[in-house]
């Protein structure tokens, strides 16, 4: 009976695989030929929509004459990713030090943001409201993670504090933010928060959304870090105190490195989730990667019927980024385990 089920499942999977391959490759149109795509009548994939709408799908509403700047920023991102991955997989003597990695990361972030923003060296200033597509997705994900990680660590330490005046506010903040959907918080930041500011001092929509993502991420990171802190034996703190370390030095040198190492898989999962959560900002009119697809095809009646292929292309980009982060996290975890042994 088991072999029959196995054979039947194999035949079904083979049939489904052939149907997908036939639709996606054999009968597909890869050139931006609208008439050829329409003649398929969806019997094959129209990948020509990706070739036709590539720039608006990936770069959003960024001014066309200056799109070399986000493309250069994406190239810098790819170069930094290659250096980071290469350093993790390189032999021990060839790896970047933590200071060099932070320096390169800061150069990449400031260089990419400077190119996107402009306003210097003859580059025309492009407001953040015109950013979109993949660059906006990466900026929101990286910036919110960089801002939320130290805040999450402080919230975790505060929640574990024996002083109620410190632990109670941290606990209330964490539980409140974790109990509200991110979409609700984004709507509040976009439409309710401006009412608290004078008309001539309104924070930008990008700033409000970035702050919301950072605070939301910090609340979840706080619980992850708190779980890691609970794995550190009390004897470690006592031994550090005997050696003369006090206060923050114990936390920075002894406790936090062990705590973060213990919850590394969860931290990687949170990073992947945060990257995907950036797609929700399209509900408040920030057109990141998913929202840019709607802009690219929503106003074009000819190419609009091929949304499915467009969404598959966007899904492939997200999948590559998430799989890369997962693989990087597993490699770092394996390296740490070897160092402990």
C-alpha positions as CSV (number, residue, x, y, z in Angstrom):
1,X,0.0,0.0,0.0
2,X,2.8,2.4,0.9
3,X,4.6,1.8,-2.4
4,X,1.4,2.5,-4.3
5,X,0.9,5.8,-2.5
6,X,4.6,6.7,-3.2
7,X,4.3,5.9,-6.9
8,X,1.0,7.8,-7.2
9,X,2.5,10.8,-5.4
10,X,5.6,10.7,-7.7
11,X,3.5,10.5,-10.8
12,X,1.4,13.5,-9.6
13,X,4.5,15.5,-8.8
14,X,6.0,14.7,-12.2
15,X,2.8,15.7,-14.0
16,X,2.6,19.0,-12.1
17,X,6.3,19.6,-12.7
18,X,5.8,19.1,-16.4
19,X,2.8,21.4,-16.5
20,X,4.7,24.2,-14.8
21,X,7.8,23.7,-17.0
22,X,5.6,23.7,-20.1
23,X,3.8,26.9,-19.0
24,X,6.9,28.7,-17.7
25,X,9.5,27.8,-20.3
26,X,8.3,25.9,-23.4
27,X,5.3,28.0,-24.2
28,X,6.5,31.3,-22.6
29,X,7.3,34.6,-24.3
30,X,10.5,36.2,-23.1
31,X,10.5,39.2,-25.3
32,X,8.5,42.4,-24.6
33,X,6.1,41.6,-27.4
34,X,2.6,42.5,-26.4
35,X,0.9,40.8,-29.4
36,X,2.7,37.6,-28.8
37,X,1.7,37.6,-25.1
38,X,-1.9,38.3,-25.9
39,X,-2.0,35.5,-28.5
40,X,-1.0,33.0,-25.7
41,X,-4.3,33.6,-23.9
42,X,-2.4,32.6,-20.7
43,X,-1.5,29.2,-22.1
44,X,2.1,30.2,-21.5
45,X,3.9,32.7,-19.3
46,X,4.5,36.2,-20.5
47,X,7.9,37.0,-19.1
48,X,8.0,39.9,-21.5
49,X,6.1,42.0,-18.9
50,X,9.2,41.8,-16.8
51,X,11.4,43.0,-19.6
52,X,9.0,45.8,-20.5
53,X,8.3,47.0,-16.9
54,X,11.6,46.1,-15.2
55,X,12.6,49.6,-14.2
56,X,9.3,50.8,-12.8
57,X,8.8,47.5,-11.0
58,X,12.3,47.5,-9.4
59,X,12.9,51.3,-9.0
60,X,9.3,52.6,-8.6
61,X,8.6,56.3,-9.3
62,X,12.2,57.4,-9.0
63,X,12.9,60.1,-11.7
64,X,13.8,58.3,-15.0
65,X,16.8,60.5,-15.9
66,X,18.4,59.8,-12.5
67,X,17.7,56.1,-12.2
68,X,21.4,55.3,-12.6
69,X,21.7,56.3,-9.0
70,X,19.5,53.7,-7.4
71,X,20.9,51.2,-9.9
72,X,24.4,52.1,-8.6
73,X,23.2,51.8,-5.1
74,X,21.8,48.3,-5.8
75,X,25.2,47.4,-7.3
76,X,26.9,48.6,-4.1
77,X,24.5,46.5,-2.2
78,X,25.4,43.4,-4.2
79,X,29.1,44.1,-3.8
80,X,28.7,44.5,0.0
81,X,26.7,41.2,0.1
82,X,29.4,39.4,-1.9
83,X,32.0,40.7,0.5
84,X,29.9,39.7,3.6
85,X,29.2,36.2,2.2
86,X,32.8,35.8,1.1
87,X,34.1,36.8,4.5
88,X,31.8,34.3,6.2
89,X,32.9,31.4,4.0
90,X,36.6,32.4,3.7
91,X,39.3,30.6,5.7
92,X,39.8,32.1,9.2
93,X,42.8,34.1,8.3
94,X,41.0,35.8,5.4
95,X,37.9,36.9,7.2
96,X,37.0,40.5,7.9
97,X,37.3,41.7,11.5
98,X,34.2,43.0,13.2
99,X,35.4,46.5,13.0
100,X,36.2,46.3,9.3
101,X,32.8,44.7,8.7
102,X,31.0,47.5,10.5
103,X,33.1,50.1,8.7
104,X,32.3,48.6,5.3
105,X,28.6,48.4,6.2
106,X,28.5,52.0,7.3
107,X,30.2,53.1,4.1
108,X,27.8,51.1,2.0
109,X,24.7,52.4,3.9
110,X,25.8,56.1,3.8
111,X,27.0,55.8,0.2
112,X,23.8,54.2,-1.0
113,X,21.6,56.7,0.8
114,X,23.7,59.6,-0.4
115,X,23.4,58.5,-4.0
116,X,19.6,58.1,-3.6
117,X,19.1,61.4,-1.8
118,X,21.5,63.5,-3.8
119,X,21.8,67.2,-3.1
120,X,25.6,67.3,-3.3
121,X,28.4,67.1,-5.9
122,X,26.0,68.3,-8.6
123,X,23.5,65.6,-7.9
124,X,19.9,66.8,-8.0
125,X,18.1,66.2,-4.7
126,X,15.4,63.5,-4.9
127,X,13.0,63.5,-1.9
128,X,12.3,60.2,-0.2
129,X,8.6,60.5,-1.3
130,X,9.8,59.6,-4.8
131,X,11.8,56.5,-3.7
132,X,10.4,53.1,-4.4
133,X,10.9,49.6,-5.5
134,X,13.7,47.4,-4.3
135,X,15.9,50.3,-3.0
136,X,13.1,51.4,-0.7
137,X,12.5,47.9,0.5
138,X,16.2,47.5,1.4
139,X,16.4,50.9,3.1
140,X,13.4,50.2,5.3
141,X,14.5,46.7,6.2
142,X,18.2,47.6,7.0
143,X,17.4,50.9,8.7
144,X,14.6,49.5,10.9
145,X,16.8,46.5,11.9
146,X,19.8,48.7,12.8
147,X,17.6,51.0,14.8
148,X,15.5,48.3,16.5
149,X,18.4,45.9,17.6
150,X,19.9,48.2,20.2
151,X,16.5,49.3,21.4
152,X,15.3,45.7,21.7
153,X,18.4,44.9,23.8
154,X,17.7,47.8,26.1
155,X,14.0,46.8,26.4
156,X,15.0,43.2,27.2
157,X,17.4,44.4,29.9
158,X,14.9,46.8,31.2
159,X,12.2,44.2,31.5
160,X,14.5,42.0,33.5
161,X,15.4,44.8,35.9
162,X,14.4,44.3,39.5
163,X,13.2,48.0,39.7
164,X,9.5,48.2,38.9
165,X,9.9,51.8,37.6
166,X,12.1,50.4,34.8
167,X,10.6,47.0,34.2
168,X,7.0,48.0,34.2
169,X,7.2,50.6,31.3
170,X,9.3,48.2,29.2
171,X,6.8,45.4,29.8
172,X,3.8,47.6,29.0
173,X,5.5,48.8,25.7
174,X,6.5,45.3,24.6
175,X,3.1,43.7,25.3
176,X,1.2,46.6,23.8
177,X,3.1,46.7,20.5
178,X,3.2,42.9,20.2
179,X,-0.6,42.9,20.7
180,X,-1.4,45.2,17.8
181,X,-1.2,44.3,14.1
182,X,1.5,46.0,12.2
183,X,-1.0,47.3,9.6
184,X,-2.9,49.1,12.4
185,X,0.3,50.7,13.6
186,X,1.1,51.9,10.1
187,X,-2.3,53.4,9.6
188,X,-2.0,55.2,13.0
189,X,1.5,56.5,12.0
190,X,0.3,57.6,8.6
191,X,-3.1,59.2,9.4
192,X,-3.3,59.8,13.2
193,X,0.2,60.8,14.2
194,X,0.3,64.0,12.1
195,X,-2.6,65.4,14.2
196,X,-0.2,65.6,17.1
197,X,2.3,67.9,15.3
198,X,1.9,71.5,14.2
199,X,1.1,72.0,10.5
200,X,4.5,73.5,9.8
201,X,6.4,70.7,11.6
202,X,5.0,67.6,10.2
203,X,7.3,64.6,10.1
204,X,7.7,62.9,6.7
205,X,5.7,59.8,5.9
206,X,8.9,57.9,5.4
207,X,10.1,58.9,8.9
208,X,6.9,57.9,10.5
209,X,6.8,54.5,8.8
210,X,10.5,53.9,9.6
211,X,9.9,54.7,13.3
212,X,6.8,52.4,13.3
213,X,8.7,49.5,11.8
214,X,11.6,50.0,14.2
215,X,9.5,50.1,17.3
216,X,7.5,47.1,16.1
217,X,10.7,45.2,15.5
218,X,12.2,46.3,18.8
219,X,9.3,44.8,20.7
220,X,9.8,41.4,19.2
221,X,13.5,41.5,19.4
222,X,13.2,42.4,23.1
223,X,11.5,39.0,23.7
224,X,14.1,37.1,21.6
225,X,16.9,38.7,23.5
226,X,15.2,38.1,26.9
227,X,15.0,34.4,26.0
228,X,18.7,34.4,25.2
229,X,19.5,36.2,28.5
230,X,17.8,33.5,30.4
231,X,20.1,30.9,28.9
232,X,23.2,32.5,30.5
233,X,24.0,30.9,33.8
234,X,24.1,33.2,36.9
235,X,27.6,31.8,37.6
236,X,28.9,33.6,34.5
237,X,27.9,37.0,36.0
238,X,29.3,36.1,39.4
239,X,32.6,35.0,37.8
240,X,32.8,38.3,35.9
241,X,32.1,40.2,39.1
242,X,35.0,38.3,40.8
243,X,37.2,39.4,38.0
244,X,36.4,43.0,38.6
245,X,33.9,43.7,35.9
246,X,30.9,45.8,36.8
247,X,27.6,46.9,35.3
248,X,27.5,47.4,31.6
249,X,30.9,45.8,31.0
250,X,29.5,42.5,32.3
251,X,26.5,42.8,30.0
252,X,28.6,43.8,26.9
253,X,31.5,41.4,27.5
254,X,30.0,38.3,29.1
255,X,26.2,38.2,29.0
256,X,25.0,39.6,25.7
257,X,27.5,37.7,23.4
258,X,26.3,34.4,24.8
259,X,22.6,35.5,24.8
260,X,22.7,36.6,21.1
261,X,24.6,33.5,20.1
262,X,21.9,31.3,21.7
263,X,19.1,32.9,19.8
264,X,20.8,33.5,16.5
265,X,18.4,31.3,14.5
266,X,15.4,33.2,15.9
267,X,17.2,36.5,15.1
268,X,17.7,35.4,11.5
269,X,14.0,34.4,11.3
270,X,13.0,37.8,12.7
271,X,15.2,39.6,10.1
272,X,13.6,37.6,7.3
273,X,10.2,38.4,8.7
274,X,11.0,42.1,8.9
275,X,12.2,42.2,5.3
276,X,8.9,40.7,4.2
277,X,6.9,43.0,6.5
278,X,8.2,46.0,4.6
279,X,5.7,45.0,1.8
280,X,2.9,46.2,4.1
281,X,3.9,49.9,3.8
282,X,2.2,50.0,0.4
283,X,-1.1,50.4,2.3
284,X,0.0,53.9,3.4
285,X,1.2,54.9,-0.1
286,X,4.8,54.0,0.1
287,X,5.6,52.1,-3.0
288,X,8.2,49.5,-2.1
289,X,8.8,46.4,-4.3
290,X,5.3,45.1,-4.2
291,X,3.7,48.5,-4.4
292,X,5.9,49.4,-7.4
293,X,4.4,46.5,-9.3
294,X,1.0,47.9,-8.8
295,X,2.2,51.3,-10.1
296,X,3.9,49.7,-13.1
297,X,0.9,47.6,-14.2
298,X,-2.1,49.4,-12.7
299,X,-1.9,52.3,-15.1
300,X,-1.2,50.3,-18.2
301,X,-4.3,48.5,-19.6
302,X,-2.2,46.6,-22.2
303,X,0.1,44.9,-19.7
304,X,-2.3,44.7,-16.8
305,X,-3.5,41.2,-17.6
306,X,-0.1,39.8,-16.8
307,X,0.0,40.6,-13.0
308,X,0.6,37.0,-12.2
309,X,4.0,36.9,-14.0
310,X,4.9,40.2,-12.3
311,X,4.1,38.8,-8.9
312,X,6.1,35.7,-9.6
313,X,9.1,37.9,-10.5
314,X,8.7,39.9,-7.2
315,X,8.3,36.7,-5.3
316,X,11.6,35.4,-6.8
317,X,13.4,38.5,-5.6
318,X,12.1,38.1,-2.1
319,X,12.9,34.4,-2.1
320,X,16.5,35.1,-3.2
321,X,17.0,37.6,-0.4
322,X,15.4,35.5,2.3
323,X,17.2,32.3,1.2
324,X,20.5,34.3,1.2
325,X,19.8,35.5,4.8
326,X,18.9,32.1,6.0
327,X,22.0,30.6,4.5
328,X,24.2,33.3,6.0
329,X,22.7,32.7,9.4
330,X,23.3,29.0,9.2
331,X,26.9,29.6,8.2
332,X,27.5,32.1,11.1
333,X,25.9,29.6,13.5
334,X,28.2,26.8,12.3
335,X,31.2,29.0,12.7
336,X,30.3,29.9,16.2
337,X,29.8,26.2,17.1
338,X,33.2,25.3,15.7
339,X,34.8,28.2,17.7
340,X,33.1,26.9,20.9
341,X,34.5,23.4,20.3
